[in-house]
Amino acid sequence: AVLACMVPEAKAEVARRVGNIRSERERVRAALAKMPGVERVFPSEANFLLVKAKDAKRFNTLAQQGGVLVRNFGQPLQNCLRITIGDVAKNDQLLESLKAL
């Protein structure tokens, strides 16, 4: 299995997926940063974003109503939620559900 990951086709697929995650992360970050219910979107190089919301409970509820689960950290990261970057459709679903913020 490890050797299969080394073939050029597998490397190209990994590079494509990483590129997709990076571009989607930036798109979602920019959209969240413009939302009035978001205080801060922390810098990220990972496949998720950490967001400080004005009202984390409301943020979480709206996301869940839109069919998207986010992780609410509670203490010590008061009002911070972790959002995993998904595919375009799932990210659009999240952003649409948060328009009521």
N, CA, C and O atoms as CSV, one atom per row, in Angstrom:
chain,resi,resn,atom,element,x,y,z
A,1,ALA,N,N,0.817,-1.194,0.000
A,1,ALA,CA,C,0.000,0.000,0.000
A,1,ALA,C,C,0.859,1.256,0.000
A,1,ALA,O,O,0.525,2.244,-0.655
A,2,VAL,N,N,1.963,1.217,0.733
A,2,VAL,CA,C,2.838,2.386,0.782
A,2,VAL,C,C,3.437,2.649,-0.586
A,2,VAL,O,O,3.526,3.802,-1.009
A,3,LEU,N,N,3.847,1.610,-1.280
A,3,LEU,CA,C,4.434,1.787,-2.611
A,3,LEU,C,C,3.413,2.334,-3.605
A,3,LEU,O,O,3.772,3.083,-4.514
A,4,ALA,N,N,2.158,1.969,-3.441
A,4,ALA,CA,C,1.115,2.468,-4.340
A,4,ALA,C,C,0.971,3.981,-4.224
A,4,ALA,O,O,0.579,4.645,-5.184
A,5,CYS,N,N,1.284,4.520,-3.066
A,5,CYS,CA,C,1.197,5.968,-2.855
A,5,CYS,C,C,2.331,6.718,-3.547
A,5,CYS,O,O,2.273,7.938,-3.700
A,6,MET,N,N,3.336,6.001,-3.954
A,6,MET,CA,C,4.512,6.623,-4.544
A,6,MET,C,C,4.420,6.757,-6.061
A,6,MET,O,O,5.232,7.460,-6.664
A,7,VAL,N,N,3.461,6.107,-6.678
A,7,VAL,CA,C,3.356,6.183,-8.138
A,7,VAL,C,C,2.940,7.598,-8.536
A,7,VAL,O,O,2.236,8.273,-7.785
A,8,PRO,N,N,3.367,8.044,-9.702
A,8,PRO,CA,C,3.078,9.421,-10.124
A,8,PRO,C,C,1.592,9.775,-10.113
A,8,PRO,O,O,1.235,10.906,-9.782
A,9,GLU,N,N,0.724,8.832,-10.466
A,9,GLU,CA,C,-0.708,9.119,-10.475
A,9,GLU,C,C,-1.216,9.438,-9.067
A,9,GLU,O,O,-2.026,10.347,-8.887
A,10,ALA,N,N,-0.737,8.688,-8.071
A,10,ALA,CA,C,-1.155,8.922,-6.691
A,10,ALA,C,C,-0.626,10.268,-6.195
A,10,ALA,O,O,-1.340,11.000,-5.510
A,11,LYS,N,N,0.601,10.591,-6.533
A,11,LYS,CA,C,1.166,11.879,-6.125
A,11,LYS,C,C,0.389,13.030,-6.755
A,11,LYS,O,O,0.149,14.051,-6.110
A,12,ALA,N,N,0.003,12.866,-8.001
A,12,ALA,CA,C,-0.764,13.900,-8.686
A,12,ALA,C,C,-2.139,14.070,-8.037
A,12,ALA,O,O,-2.627,15.192,-7.905
A,13,GLU,N,N,-2.754,12.980,-7.639
A,13,GLU,CA,C,-4.067,13.043,-6.985
A,13,GLU,C,C,-3.963,13.749,-5.636
A,13,GLU,O,O,-4.820,14.565,-5.298
A,14,VAL,N,N,-2.933,13.446,-4.872
A,14,VAL,CA,C,-2.728,14.116,-3.584
A,14,VAL,C,C,-2.521,15.613,-3.803
A,14,VAL,O,O,-3.096,16.431,-3.084
A,15,ALA,N,N,-1.711,15.970,-4.783
A,15,ALA,CA,C,-1.459,17.387,-5.075
A,15,ALA,C,C,-2.762,18.092,-5.482
A,15,ALA,O,O,-2.995,19.236,-5.089
A,16,ARG,N,N,-3.594,17.424,-6.254
A,16,ARG,CA,C,-4.876,18.001,-6.664
A,16,ARG,C,C,-5.777,18.230,-5.460
A,16,ARG,O,O,-6.395,19.287,-5.334
A,17,ARG,N,N,-5.851,17.252,-4.585
A,17,ARG,CA,C,-6.710,17.373,-3.397
A,17,ARG,C,C,-6.215,18.466,-2.458
A,17,ARG,O,O,-7.012,19.232,-1.918
A,18,VAL,N,N,-4.920,18.537,-2.266
A,18,VAL,CA,C,-4.353,19.585,-1.411
A,18,VAL,C,C,-4.653,20.959,-2.001
A,18,VAL,O,O,-4.999,21.886,-1.269
A,19,GLY,N,N,-4.522,21.095,-3.308
A,19,GLY,CA,C,-4.846,22.357,-3.976
A,19,GLY,C,C,-6.299,22.743,-3.795
A,19,GLY,O,O,-6.612,23.911,-3.566
A,20,ASN,N,N,-7.192,21.766,-3.896
A,20,ASN,CA,C,-8.621,22.025,-3.690
A,20,ASN,C,C,-8.905,22.490,-2.268
A,20,ASN,O,O,-9.676,23.427,-2.057
A,21,ILE,N,N,-8.283,21.838,-1.296
A,21,ILE,CA,C,-8.485,22.216,0.109
A,21,ILE,C,C,-7.975,23.634,0.340
A,21,ILE,O,O,-8.637,24.431,1.005
A,22,ARG,N,N,-6.814,23.951,-0.200
A,22,ARG,CA,C,-6.262,25.297,-0.013
A,22,ARG,C,C,-7.167,26.367,-0.608
A,22,ARG,O,O,-7.427,27.387,0.030
A,23,SER,N,N,-7.641,26.144,-1.812
A,23,SER,CA,C,-8.485,27.167,-2.444
A,23,SER,C,C,-9.837,27.284,-1.736
A,23,SER,O,O,-10.351,28.391,-1.571
A,24,GLU,N,N,-10.410,26.172,-1.322
A,24,GLU,CA,C,-11.677,26.211,-0.592
A,24,GLU,C,C,-11.499,26.838,0.785
A,24,GLU,O,O,-12.364,27.584,1.244
A,25,ARG,N,N,-10.395,26.544,1.439
A,25,ARG,CA,C,-10.134,27.138,2.758
A,25,ARG,C,C,-10.097,28.663,2.640
A,25,ARG,O,O,-10.670,29.366,3.472
A,26,GLU,N,N,-9.431,29.167,1.621
A,26,GLU,CA,C,-9.340,30.613,1.439
A,26,GLU,C,C,-10.702,31.213,1.086
A,26,GLU,O,O,-11.052,32.283,1.582
A,27,ARG,N,N,-11.461,30.544,0.248
A,27,ARG,CA,C,-12.786,31.039,-0.132
A,27,ARG,C,C,-13.707,31.102,1.081
A,27,ARG,O,O,-14.391,32.103,1.294
A,28,VAL,N,N,-13.726,30.029,1.880
A,28,VAL,CA,C,-14.573,29.979,3.069
A,28,VAL,C,C,-14.090,31.002,4.095
A,28,VAL,O,O,-14.905,31.678,4.723
A,29,ARG,N,N,-12.780,31.122,4.269
A,29,ARG,CA,C,-12.224,32.096,5.204
A,29,ARG,C,C,-12.682,33.507,4.852
A,29,ARG,O,O,-13.136,34.254,5.718
A,30,ALA,N,N,-12.563,33.860,3.592
A,30,ALA,CA,C,-12.948,35.198,3.150
A,30,ALA,C,C,-14.446,35.443,3.365
A,30,ALA,O,O,-14.838,36.526,3.798
A,31,ALA,N,N,-15.272,34.459,3.069
A,31,ALA,CA,C,-16.726,34.604,3.250
A,31,ALA,C,C,-17.079,34.742,4.725
A,31,ALA,O,O,-17.907,35.580,5.084
A,32,LEU,N,N,-16.469,33.938,5.576
A,32,LEU,CA,C,-16.744,34.012,7.011
A,32,LEU,C,C,-16.296,35.344,7.590
A,32,LEU,O,O,-16.983,35.917,8.435
A,33,ALA,N,N,-15.148,35.840,7.141
A,33,ALA,CA,C,-14.602,37.091,7.665
A,33,ALA,C,C,-15.527,38.275,7.399
A,33,ALA,O,O,-15.481,39.269,8.123
A,34,LYS,N,N,-16.365,38.178,6.372
A,34,LYS,CA,C,-17.296,39.256,6.028
A,34,LYS,C,C,-18.607,39.181,6.804
A,34,LYS,O,O,-19.401,40.121,6.763
A,35,MET,N,N,-18.843,38.087,7.504
A,35,MET,CA,C,-20.108,37.907,8.208
A,35,MET,C,C,-20.118,38.703,9.510
A,35,MET,O,O,-19.155,38.661,10.276
A,36,PRO,N,N,-21.211,39.432,9.757
A,36,PRO,CA,C,-21.276,40.262,10.967
A,36,PRO,C,C,-21.215,39.457,12.267
A,36,PRO,O,O,-20.820,40.004,13.297
A,37,GLY,N,N,-21.586,38.203,12.252
A,37,GLY,CA,C,-21.561,37.380,13.463
A,37,GLY,C,C,-20.220,36.731,13.736
A,37,GLY,O,O,-20.081,35.971,14.694
A,38,VAL,N,N,-19.226,37.024,12.900
A,38,VAL,CA,C,-17.888,36.443,13.063
A,38,VAL,C,C,-16.933,37.534,13.526
A,38,VAL,O,O,-16.786,38.564,12.868
A,39,GLU,N,N,-16.285,37.300,14.667
A,39,GLU,CA,C,-15.309,38.263,15.184
A,39,GLU,C,C,-13.941,38.083,14.539
A,39,GLU,O,O,-13.258,39.059,14.231
A,40,ARG,N,N,-13.547,36.828,14.335
A,40,ARG,CA,C,-12.205,36.569,13.801
A,40,ARG,C,C,-12.146,35.182,13.174
A,40,ARG,O,O,-12.743,34.229,13.675
A,41,VAL,N,N,-11.416,35.091,12.071
A,41,VAL,CA,C,-11.066,33.802,11.491
A,41,VAL,C,C,-9.550,33.697,11.636
A,41,VAL,O,O,-8.804,34.481,11.051
A,42,PHE,N,N,-9.112,32.730,12.415
A,42,PHE,CA,C,-7.687,32.589,12.694
A,42,PHE,C,C,-6.944,32.048,11.470
A,42,PHE,O,O,-7.509,31.270,10.702
A,43,PRO,N,N,-5.694,32.447,11.281
A,43,PRO,CA,C,-4.900,31.907,10.162
A,43,PRO,C,C,-4.802,30.391,10.259
A,43,PRO,O,O,-4.746,29.831,11.354
A,44,SER,N,N,-4.783,29.736,9.109
A,44,SER,CA,C,-4.732,28.276,9.090
A,44,SER,C,C,-3.966,27.778,7.877
A,44,SER,O,O,-4.054,28.346,6.788
A,45,GLU,N,N,-3.231,26.729,8.082
A,45,GLU,CA,C,-2.576,26.002,6.999
A,45,GLU,C,C,-3.103,24.569,6.950
A,45,GLU,O,O,-2.579,23.731,6.216
A,46,ALA,N,N,-4.130,24.299,7.727
A,46,ALA,CA,C,-4.689,22.952,7.845
A,46,ALA,C,C,-5.973,22.834,7.027
A,46,ALA,O,O,-6.338,23.756,6.298
A,47,ASN,N,N,-6.644,21.713,7.149
A,47,ASN,CA,C,-7.904,21.493,6.431
A,47,ASN,C,C,-9.107,21.929,7.272
A,47,ASN,O,O,-10.217,21.433,7.082
A,48,PHE,N,N,-8.879,22.851,8.190
A,48,PHE,CA,C,-9.967,23.399,8.982
A,48,PHE,C,C,-9.671,24.859,9.312
A,48,PHE,O,O,-8.543,25.333,9.178
A,49,LEU,N,N,-10.721,25.557,9.749
A,49,LEU,CA,C,-10.601,26.939,10.193
A,49,LEU,C,C,-11.083,27.034,11.635
A,49,LEU,O,O,-12.040,26.366,12.026
A,50,LEU,N,N,-10.420,27.859,12.406
A,50,LEU,CA,C,-10.870,28.176,13.754
A,50,LEU,C,C,-11.491,29.564,13.678
A,50,LEU,O,O,-10.848,30.525,13.255
A,51,VAL,N,N,-12.758,29.654,14.095
A,51,VAL,CA,C,-13.527,30.883,13.967
A,51,VAL,C,C,-13.998,31.319,15.349
A,51,VAL,O,O,-14.516,30.520,16.128
A,52,LYS,N,N,-13.804,32.611,15.636
A,52,LYS,CA,C,-14.373,33.173,16.867
A,52,LYS,C,C,-15.652,33.893,16.476
A,52,LYS,O,O,-15.635,34.856,15.710
A,53,ALA,N,N,-16.752,33.408,17.014
A,53,ALA,CA,C,-18.066,33.970,16.705
A,53,ALA,C,C,-18.526,34.874,17.843
A,53,ALA,O,O,-18.100,34.713,18.987
A,54,LYS,N,N,-19.388,35.813,17.524
A,54,LYS,CA,C,-19.971,36.652,18.564
A,54,LYS,C,C,-20.885,35.822,19.458
A,54,LYS,O,O,-20.988,36.065,20.660
A,55,ASP,N,N,-21.550,34.835,18.851
A,55,ASP,CA,C,-22.452,33.942,19.580
A,55,ASP,C,C,-22.251,32.528,19.036
A,55,ASP,O,O,-22.879,32.134,18.053
A,56,ALA,N,N,-21.376,31.779,19.685
A,56,ALA,CA,C,-21.021,30.439,19.200
A,56,ALA,C,C,-22.218,29.487,19.193
A,56,ALA,O,O,-22.329,28.639,18.309
A,57,LYS,N,N,-23.103,29.622,20.163
A,57,LYS,CA,C,-24.284,28.745,20.197
A,57,LYS,C,C,-25.150,28.967,18.964
A,57,LYS,O,O,-25.594,28.010,18.330
A,58,ARG,N,N,-25.386,30.220,18.629
A,58,ARG,CA,C,-26.200,30.540,17.443
A,58,ARG,C,C,-25.511,30.063,16.178
A,58,ARG,O,O,-26.156,29.485,15.303
A,59,PHE,N,N,-24.222,30.294,16.070
A,59,PHE,CA,C,-23.427,29.851,14.924
A,59,PHE,C,C,-23.584,28.335,14.764
A,59,PHE,O,O,-23.866,27.839,13.674
A,60,ASN,N,N,-23.398,27.625,15.853
A,60,ASN,CA,C,-23.484,26.164,15.846
A,60,ASN,C,C,-24.886,25.702,15.460
A,60,ASN,O,O,-25.037,24.773,14.667
A,61,THR,N,N,-25.905,26.342,16.012
A,61,THR,CA,C,-27.293,25.980,15.710
A,61,THR,C,C,-27.603,26.190,14.231
A,61,THR,O,O,-28.190,25.321,13.586
A,62,LEU,N,N,-27.209,27.340,13.697
A,62,LEU,CA,C,-27.456,27.616,12.273
A,62,LEU,C,C,-26.736,26.609,11.383
A,62,LEU,O,O,-27.301,26.131,10.399
A,63,ALA,N,N,-25.497,26.289,11.725
A,63,ALA,CA,C,-24.746,25.305,10.942
A,63,ALA,C,C,-25.450,23.953,10.977
A,63,ALA,O,O,-25.596,23.303,9.942
A,64,GLN,N,N,-25.884,23.526,12.158
A,64,GLN,CA,C,-26.574,22.244,12.289
A,64,GLN,C,C,-27.888,22.241,11.530
A,64,GLN,O,O,-28.229,21.243,10.894
A,65,GLN,N,N,-28.632,23.339,11.583
A,65,GLN,CA,C,-29.882,23.427,10.835
A,65,GLN,C,C,-29.624,23.316,9.335
A,65,GLN,O,O,-30.486,22.860,8.584
A,66,GLY,N,N,-28.445,23.731,8.904
A,66,GLY,CA,C,-28.053,23.613,7.500
A,66,GLY,C,C,-27.447,22.262,7.170
A,66,GLY,O,O,-27.020,22.031,6.039
A,67,GLY,N,N,-27.405,21.366,8.150
A,67,GLY,CA,C,-26.882,20.024,7.907
A,67,GLY,C,C,-25.371,19.901,8.024
A,67,GLY,O,O,-24.782,18.938,7.534
A,68,VAL,N,N,-24.742,20.882,8.675
A,68,VAL,CA,C,-23.280,20.875,8.805
A,68,VAL,C,C,-22.916,20.867,10.285
A,68,VAL,O,O,-23.433,21.672,11.060
A,69,LEU,N,N,-22.039,19.970,10.670
A,69,LEU,CA,C,-21.578,19.907,12.054
A,69,LEU,C,C,-20.272,20.670,12.182
A,69,LEU,O,O,-19.353,20.495,11.382
A,70,VAL,N,N,-20.201,21.519,13.198
A,70,VAL,CA,C,-18.963,22.208,13.539
A,70,VAL,C,C,-18.662,21.899,14.993
A,70,VAL,O,O,-19.555,21.509,15.745
A,71,ARG,N,N,-17.424,22.068,15.388
A,71,ARG,CA,C,-17.054,21.747,16.768
A,71,ARG,C,C,-16.962,23.031,17.580
A,71,ARG,O,O,-16.174,23.924,17.269
A,72,ASN,N,N,-17.772,23.108,18.616
A,72,ASN,CA,C,-17.752,24.240,19.533
A,72,ASN,C,C,-16.811,23.883,20.679
A,72,ASN,O,O,-17.038,22.903,21.389
A,73,PHE,N,N,-15.767,24.667,20.858
A,73,PHE,CA,C,-14.752,24.337,21.859
A,73,PHE,C,C,-15.134,24.721,23.275
A,73,PHE,O,O,-14.653,24.098,24.222
A,74,GLY,N,N,-15.982,25.724,23.452
A,74,GLY,CA,C,-16.301,26.159,24.814
A,74,GLY,C,C,-15.052,26.707,25.486
A,74,GLY,O,O,-14.274,27.422,24.854
A,75,GLN,N,N,-14.850,26.385,26.747
A,75,GLN,CA,C,-13.652,26.847,27.460
A,75,GLN,C,C,-12.471,25.975,27.075
A,75,GLN,O,O,-12.686,24.773,26.914
A,76,PRO,N,N,-11.281,26.440,26.917
A,76,PRO,CA,C,-10.801,27.804,27.120
A,76,PRO,C,C,-10.921,28.690,25.869
A,76,PRO,O,O,-10.519,29.853,25.908
A,77,LEU,N,N,-11.452,28.177,24.789
A,77,LEU,CA,C,-11.585,28.951,23.547
A,77,LEU,C,C,-13.008,29.479,23.421
A,77,LEU,O,O,-13.764,29.067,22.541
A,78,GLN,N,N,-13.355,30.389,24.306
A,78,GLN,CA,C,-14.707,30.945,24.384
A,78,GLN,C,C,-15.182,31.426,23.012
A,78,GLN,O,O,-14.508,32.223,22.360
A,79,ASN,N,N,-16.349,30.937,22.579
A,79,ASN,CA,C,-16.985,31.312,21.318
A,79,ASN,C,C,-16.192,30.927,20.077
A,79,ASN,O,O,-16.386,31.514,19.012
A,80,CYS,N,N,-15.302,29.949,20.201
A,80,CYS,CA,C,-14.530,29.488,19.041
A,80,CYS,C,C,-15.065,28.154,18.542
A,80,CYS,O,O,-15.409,27.264,19.320
A,81,LEU,N,N,-15.123,28.046,17.225
A,81,LEU,CA,C,-15.617,26.834,16.581
A,81,LEU,C,C,-14.629,26.393,15.514
A,81,LEU,O,O,-13.975,27.213,14.870
A,82,ARG,N,N,-14.535,25.095,15.344
A,82,ARG,CA,C,-13.671,24.532,14.317
A,82,ARG,C,C,-14.533,24.057,13.159
A,82,ARG,O,O,-15.490,23.304,13.340
A,83,ILE,N,N,-14.172,24.512,11.970
A,83,ILE,CA,C,-14.912,24.154,10.767
A,83,ILE,C,C,-13.970,23.391,9.845
A,83,ILE,O,O,-12.945,23.921,9.417
A,84,THR,N,N,-14.316,22.161,9.546
A,84,THR,CA,C,-13.524,21.379,8.608
A,84,THR,C,C,-13.877,21.799,7.187
A,84,THR,O,O,-15.049,21.961,6.848
A,85,ILE,N,N,-12.865,21.972,6.376
A,85,ILE,CA,C,-13.072,22.354,4.984
A,85,ILE,C,C,-13.489,21.115,4.201
A,85,ILE,O,O,-12.777,20.111,4.168
A,86,GLY,N,N,-14.656,21.208,3.571
A,86,GLY,CA,C,-15.167,20.102,2.773
A,86,GLY,C,C,-15.074,20.419,1.294
A,86,GLY,O,O,-14.257,21.234,0.865
A,87,ASP,N,N,-15.919,19.767,0.530
A,87,ASP,CA,C,-15.946,20.067,-0.909
A,87,ASP,C,C,-16.775,21.333,-1.129
A,87,ASP,O,O,-17.372,21.861,-0.190
A,88,VAL,N,N,-16.809,21.808,-2.348
A,88,VAL,CA,C,-17.491,23.064,-2.674
A,88,VAL,C,C,-18.952,23.023,-2.223
A,88,VAL,O,O,-19.435,23.978,-1.614
A,89,ALA,N,N,-19.649,21.945,-2.510
A,89,ALA,CA,C,-21.071,21.853,-2.167
A,89,ALA,C,C,-21.289,21.933,-0.658
A,89,ALA,O,O,-22.179,22.647,-0.198
A,90,LYS,N,N,-20.494,21.217,0.102
A,90,LYS,CA,C,-20.648,21.222,1.568
A,90,LYS,C,C,-20.292,22.593,2.138
A,90,LYS,O,O,-20.958,23.077,3.053
A,91,ASN,N,N,-19.254,23.214,1.606
A,91,ASN,CA,C,-18.875,24.549,2.078
A,91,ASN,C,C,-19.946,25.573,1.734
A,91,ASN,O,O,-20.247,26.454,2.540
A,92,ASP,N,N,-20.519,25.462,0.549
A,92,ASP,CA,C,-21.623,26.348,0.162
A,92,ASP,C,C,-22.819,26.156,1.095
A,92,ASP,O,O,-23.482,27.120,1.479
A,93,GLN,N,N,-23.081,24.912,1.448
A,93,GLN,CA,C,-24.175,24.586,2.368
A,93,GLN,C,C,-23.943,25.276,3.719
A,93,GLN,O,O,-24.871,25.844,4.293
A,94,LEU,N,N,-22.719,25.225,4.217
A,94,LEU,CA,C,-22.391,25.883,5.475
A,94,LEU,C,C,-22.588,27.388,5.364
A,94,LEU,O,O,-23.255,27.991,6.204
A,95,LEU,N,N,-22.013,27.996,4.336
A,95,LEU,CA,C,-22.092,29.455,4.173
A,95,LEU,C,C,-23.533,29.915,4.032
A,95,LEU,O,O,-23.910,30.953,4.576
A,96,GLU,N,N,-24.333,29.156,3.313
A,96,GLU,CA,C,-25.747,29.498,3.145
A,96,GLU,C,C,-26.473,29.451,4.488
A,96,GLU,O,O,-27.286,30.327,4.786
A,97,SER,N,N,-26.182,28.432,5.296
A,97,SER,CA,C,-26.860,28.291,6.583
A,97,SER,C,C,-26.476,29.399,7.555
A,97,SER,O,O,-27.232,29.694,8.481
A,98,LEU,N,N,-25.311,30.017,7.357
A,98,LEU,CA,C,-24.832,31.049,8.279
A,98,LEU,C,C,-25.234,32.461,7.862
A,98,LEU,O,O,-24.880,33.422,8.546
A,99,LYS,N,N,-25.955,32.610,6.770
A,99,LYS,CA,C,-26.342,33.941,6.308
A,99,LYS,C,C,-27.192,34.684,7.336
A,99,LYS,O,O,-27.246,35.913,7.323
A,100,ALA,N,N,-27.848,33.954,8.215
A,100,ALA,CA,C,-28.709,34.588,9.218
A,100,ALA,C,C,-27.923,35.148,10.407
A,100,ALA,O,O,-28.513,35.729,11.317
A,101,LEU,N,N,-26.601,34.979,10.405
A,101,LEU,CA,C,-25.801,35.499,11.525
A,101,LEU,C,C,-25.937,36.982,11.623
A,101,LEU,O,O,-25.338,37.600,12.503
